[in-house]
Amino acid sequence: MNISEVINQYIDSIKELRKKLNVNAELSFVEFNTQSIILDFLKDLDVNSITHACGHD
């Protein structure tokens, strides 16, 4: 499956994520809810993610 097919498969979910992030906008470097929203999105897609990198929790 190429990248275009993957994007098309998840386009509705990606659009919903964008809307959710816009509604819950946060300032740079205090993006705690943004991180949580994105991690939940990736978890729902069964994507492994790194939650503690570069000293950020």
Secondary structure, DSSP 8 states (H G I E B T S, - for coil): --HHHHHHHHHHHHHHHHHHHHHT---TT--HHHHHHHHHHHHHTT-----SBTTB-
